[in-house]
Amino acid sequence: MKNIFKLTFVLLLTIVTVSCDETVEEVIYNGNINENNTFITFEKSVYNLPVTIDDSSSINLILNSSTVSSVDRTYDIVLNTDPEITTANDLTYSLPTSVTIPANSYKGTLTIVGTDNNLVDATSKRIVFNISGLSDSESLDADEITVNIFEVCPVPSTFLVGDYIIGDDGSGNFPTGETVSISIGDSETERTFNTIHLPGSGVEAEVDIILGLACNVLSLSNDVDINVACTTGVLYILVPADAASNSNYSLDNDDVITVNYLQDPLASCGSSTVQSFTLTKI
């Protein structure tokens, strides 16, 4: 049995739990750019760009500012050209060289286009970049933004949607016999539901699970991190499995779906292993 404990950080008498890919809510303390420092942030640090087979797709990334200005504010987009970091083929995406927050606005939009070109497959590749050109009074909350690009095939809106019974494989990461309600996520090839991670452990917490459907390959699309550990300073998390370990699906039948994932890749509680849970249609 895992001896897992909750990691708690106290800062100014406030308990704060931080996840690297959680959505950032815009908070404006005083929007006057002449009176305050400016905090610049994308809504997330990790995005998915599913590209339909033999077609193109796009994603809009929203850049938020804590202040408003009377003039346009334009920032440079700088691609990380290290082939070990940005692994996507440059013929499969179009990344603008700048992003602009219009005058009298708190938000700007960066649109990235992905194109199949027979070069994108179900294996996720990364586009990694940062923004530069900030003034001395401006700061950014994330060093780099990652966009995962991968090929998908059209999925009917009724596939893997509705009430299912979740079943854990014995790892204790998820409940068994509980009902979860699955809905379409941010794209037609994503499915999402809410459940309990580490039920009955004393540190259990609600989590949102995102599943990716990519041309008959099904994967966990988000990290599961509730800020717990067996080893101090080493988080116990769940992450997507590698391509060879992902499960498959068929559009002909969504009665029983198996989802594989990688448990404890940082080895906080022991060796990293591939685990799974099942979803059985009610």
C-alpha positions as CSV (number, residue, x, y, z in Angstrom):
1,M,0.0,0.0,0.0
2,K,1.3,3.4,-0.9
3,N,2.3,5.6,2.0
4,I,1.2,8.9,0.5
5,F,1.0,12.2,2.2
6,K,-0.2,15.6,1.2
7,L,2.3,18.3,0.4
8,T,1.2,21.6,1.9
9,F,2.9,25.0,1.4
10,V,2.1,28.0,3.6
11,L,2.6,31.4,2.2
12,L,1.3,34.5,4.0
13,L,-1.0,32.2,5.9
14,T,-2.6,31.0,2.6
15,I,-2.5,27.4,1.5
16,V,-1.8,27.3,-2.2
17,T,-1.8,24.3,-4.5
18,V,-0.2,24.7,-7.8
19,S,-0.5,22.5,-10.9
20,C,1.7,23.3,-13.9
21,D,-1.0,22.9,-16.4
22,E,-4.1,24.2,-14.6
23,T,-6.2,26.9,-16.1
24,V,-5.2,30.4,-14.9
25,E,-8.1,32.7,-13.9
26,E,-7.7,36.3,-14.7
27,V,-7.4,38.5,-11.6
28,I,-7.3,42.3,-12.0
29,Y,-6.3,44.2,-8.9
30,N,-6.1,47.6,-10.6
31,G,-6.1,47.7,-14.4
32,N,-4.3,51.0,-14.8
33,I,-1.0,50.2,-16.6
34,N,0.5,53.5,-15.3
35,E,-0.1,52.6,-11.7
36,N,0.8,48.9,-11.5
37,N,3.2,46.3,-12.7
38,T,1.8,44.1,-15.5
39,F,1.5,40.3,-15.3
40,I,1.3,38.5,-18.6
41,T,0.0,34.9,-18.8
42,F,-1.5,32.4,-21.2
43,E,-4.5,30.6,-19.8
44,K,-2.5,27.3,-19.7
45,S,1.1,26.2,-20.2
46,V,0.2,23.1,-22.1
47,Y,-2.2,22.9,-25.0
48,N,-3.3,20.1,-27.4
49,L,-3.6,20.7,-31.2
50,P,-5.4,17.7,-32.8
51,V,-5.0,17.7,-36.6
52,T,-7.6,15.9,-38.6
53,I,-6.2,13.4,-41.0
54,D,-5.4,14.9,-44.4
55,D,-6.6,18.3,-43.2
56,S,-5.7,21.3,-41.1
57,S,-6.8,22.4,-37.7
58,S,-6.1,25.5,-35.5
59,I,-6.1,26.4,-31.8
60,N,-6.5,29.9,-30.2
61,L,-4.2,30.6,-27.2
62,I,-5.5,33.5,-25.1
63,L,-2.8,35.8,-23.7
64,N,-4.1,37.7,-20.6
65,S,-2.8,40.9,-19.1
66,S,-3.4,42.2,-15.6
67,T,-3.5,45.8,-16.9
68,V,-5.0,47.6,-19.8
69,S,-3.2,50.0,-22.1
70,S,-4.3,52.8,-24.4
71,V,-2.1,51.4,-27.2
72,D,-1.5,48.0,-28.8
73,R,1.0,45.8,-27.0
74,T,2.9,43.4,-29.2
75,Y,5.2,40.6,-28.0
76,D,7.6,38.4,-30.0
77,I,7.0,34.7,-30.2
78,V,10.3,32.8,-29.9
79,L,10.3,29.1,-31.0
80,N,12.6,26.8,-29.0
81,T,14.6,25.3,-31.9
82,D,16.3,22.6,-29.9
83,P,15.2,19.4,-31.7
84,E,15.0,17.6,-28.4
85,I,12.5,20.2,-27.1
86,T,10.4,21.1,-30.2
87,T,9.9,17.7,-31.8
88,A,7.2,18.6,-34.3
89,N,8.1,18.9,-38.0
90,D,8.1,22.5,-39.0
91,L,6.1,21.6,-42.1
92,T,3.2,20.6,-39.9
93,Y,2.5,23.9,-38.1
94,S,2.3,27.6,-38.6
95,L,3.4,29.6,-35.5
96,P,3.0,33.5,-35.7
97,T,6.1,35.5,-34.9
98,S,4.2,37.8,-32.6
99,V,1.0,38.2,-30.5
100,T,-0.8,41.5,-29.8
101,I,-3.0,42.6,-27.0
102,P,-5.1,45.4,-28.6
103,A,-5.5,48.8,-27.1
104,N,-8.0,49.0,-24.2
105,S,-8.1,45.2,-23.9
106,Y,-6.9,42.7,-21.3
107,K,-6.6,39.8,-23.9
108,G,-4.8,38.9,-27.1
109,T,-5.2,35.9,-29.3
110,L,-2.4,33.7,-30.7
111,T,-3.6,31.3,-33.4
112,I,-1.5,28.3,-34.3
113,V,-2.4,26.2,-37.4
114,G,-1.6,22.5,-37.7
115,T,-1.5,20.8,-41.1
116,D,-1.3,17.0,-41.7
117,N,0.9,17.0,-44.9
118,N,1.2,13.2,-44.3
119,L,3.7,14.1,-41.6
120,V,1.5,14.0,-38.5
121,D,0.5,10.8,-36.8
122,A,-1.1,9.6,-33.6
123,T,2.2,10.1,-31.7
124,S,2.2,13.5,-30.1
125,K,5.0,15.9,-31.0
126,R,5.8,19.2,-29.3
127,I,5.9,22.8,-30.3
128,V,7.6,24.8,-27.6
129,F,8.0,28.6,-27.5
130,N,8.1,31.6,-25.2
131,I,7.4,35.3,-25.6
132,S,9.8,38.1,-25.4
133,G,9.8,41.9,-25.7
134,L,8.3,42.6,-22.3
135,S,9.1,45.9,-20.7
136,D,10.8,46.3,-17.3
137,S,7.4,46.6,-15.6
138,E,6.0,43.4,-17.2
139,S,6.5,39.8,-16.1
140,L,5.5,36.4,-17.4
141,D,4.3,33.5,-15.2
142,A,5.6,30.7,-17.5
143,D,9.0,30.3,-19.1
144,E,7.7,28.3,-22.0
145,I,4.4,27.2,-23.6
146,T,4.0,23.7,-25.0
147,V,1.6,22.7,-27.8
148,N,1.2,19.0,-28.5
149,I,0.3,18.3,-32.1
150,F,-1.0,14.9,-33.2
151,E,-3.2,13.3,-35.9
152,V,-6.8,12.5,-35.2
153,C,-9.6,10.9,-37.2
154,P,-13.3,12.1,-37.1
155,V,-15.2,10.8,-34.1
156,P,-19.0,10.7,-33.9
157,S,-20.3,13.1,-31.2
158,T,-22.1,10.1,-29.6
159,F,-19.0,8.0,-29.2
160,L,-17.8,7.5,-25.6
161,V,-20.3,10.0,-24.2
162,G,-22.8,9.5,-21.3
163,D,-22.7,7.6,-18.1
164,Y,-20.1,4.9,-17.5
165,I,-18.9,2.7,-14.6
166,I,-15.2,3.3,-13.8
167,G,-13.2,0.3,-12.8
168,D,-9.7,0.5,-11.3
169,D,-7.1,-2.2,-12.1
170,G,-6.1,-2.6,-8.4
171,S,-3.6,0.2,-8.3
172,G,-5.9,2.3,-6.0
173,N,-5.6,5.3,-8.2
174,F,-9.3,5.4,-9.2
175,P,-12.6,4.1,-7.7
176,T,-14.3,0.9,-8.8
177,G,-18.0,0.7,-9.4
178,E,-18.6,4.5,-9.4
179,T,-20.6,6.3,-12.1
180,V,-18.8,8.9,-14.2
181,S,-20.5,11.2,-16.8
182,I,-18.3,11.6,-19.9
183,S,-18.7,14.6,-22.2
184,I,-17.0,16.0,-25.2
185,G,-13.9,18.1,-24.3
186,D,-12.3,21.1,-26.0
187,S,-12.3,19.3,-29.4
188,E,-14.4,16.6,-31.0
189,T,-11.7,14.1,-30.3
190,E,-11.4,14.7,-26.5
191,R,-13.6,13.2,-23.8
192,T,-13.6,14.4,-20.2
193,F,-15.0,13.4,-16.9
194,N,-14.6,14.0,-13.2
195,T,-13.7,11.3,-10.7
196,I,-11.7,10.7,-7.5
197,H,-8.0,10.1,-7.4
198,L,-6.6,7.8,-4.7
199,P,-10.0,7.1,-3.1
200,G,-9.9,6.1,0.6
201,S,-6.3,7.1,1.0
202,G,-6.9,10.1,3.2
203,V,-5.5,12.4,0.6
204,E,-8.1,11.7,-2.1
205,A,-9.2,14.5,-4.3
206,E,-11.5,15.2,-7.3
207,V,-9.7,15.4,-10.6
208,D,-10.7,16.1,-14.2
209,I,-9.6,13.3,-16.6
210,I,-9.1,14.1,-20.3
211,L,-9.0,11.3,-22.9
212,G,-7.6,11.7,-26.4
213,L,-9.0,9.8,-29.4
214,A,-6.4,9.7,-32.2
215,C,-7.2,7.4,-35.1
216,N,-8.0,4.3,-33.0
217,V,-5.4,5.1,-30.3
218,L,-6.8,6.1,-27.0
219,S,-4.7,7.9,-24.4
220,L,-4.8,9.9,-21.2
221,S,-4.2,13.4,-22.3
222,N,-3.5,15.2,-19.1
223,D,-1.3,14.7,-16.0
224,V,-3.0,13.8,-12.8
225,D,-1.3,15.7,-10.0
226,I,-3.0,16.4,-6.6
227,N,0.2,17.4,-4.9
228,V,0.9,14.2,-2.9
229,A,4.1,12.2,-2.4
230,C,5.6,9.2,-0.7
231,T,9.1,10.8,-0.9
232,T,9.5,14.3,0.3
233,G,10.0,16.7,-2.6
234,V,9.1,14.0,-5.3
235,L,5.5,14.2,-6.5
236,Y,3.4,11.1,-7.1
237,I,1.6,11.7,-10.4
238,L,0.0,9.9,-13.3
239,V,0.9,10.8,-16.8
240,P,0.1,9.6,-20.4
241,A,1.7,6.3,-21.3
242,D,4.1,6.2,-24.2
243,A,2.8,5.4,-27.7
244,A,3.5,1.7,-27.5
245,S,1.6,1.3,-24.2
246,N,-1.6,3.2,-25.2
247,S,-4.8,1.2,-25.7
248,N,-6.9,1.1,-28.9
249,Y,-10.5,1.7,-29.6
250,S,-13.0,1.0,-32.3
251,L,-15.8,3.3,-33.5
252,D,-17.9,0.2,-33.8
253,N,-18.2,-0.4,-30.1
254,D,-17.8,1.9,-27.0
255,D,-19.4,-0.5,-24.5
256,V,-16.1,-1.1,-22.7
257,I,-13.1,1.1,-23.0
258,T,-9.6,0.6,-21.4
259,V,-7.4,3.5,-20.6
260,N,-3.7,2.9,-20.0
261,Y,-1.4,5.4,-18.2
262,L,2.0,5.7,-16.6
263,Q,1.9,5.6,-12.8
264,D,4.6,7.4,-10.7
265,P,7.1,8.4,-13.4
266,L,9.2,10.2,-10.8
267,A,9.4,7.1,-8.6
268,S,8.1,8.8,-5.5
269,C,6.4,5.6,-4.2
270,G,8.3,2.9,-6.1
271,S,9.0,1.9,-9.7
272,S,7.1,3.5,-12.5
273,T,4.5,1.1,-14.1
274,V,1.8,1.2,-16.7
275,Q,-1.6,0.9,-15.1
276,S,-5.1,1.1,-16.4
277,F,-8.8,1.7,-15.7
278,T,-11.9,0.6,-17.6
279,L,-15.0,2.5,-18.5
280,T,-18.2,0.4,-19.0
281,K,-21.3,1.9,-20.6
282,I,-24.4,1.8,-18.4
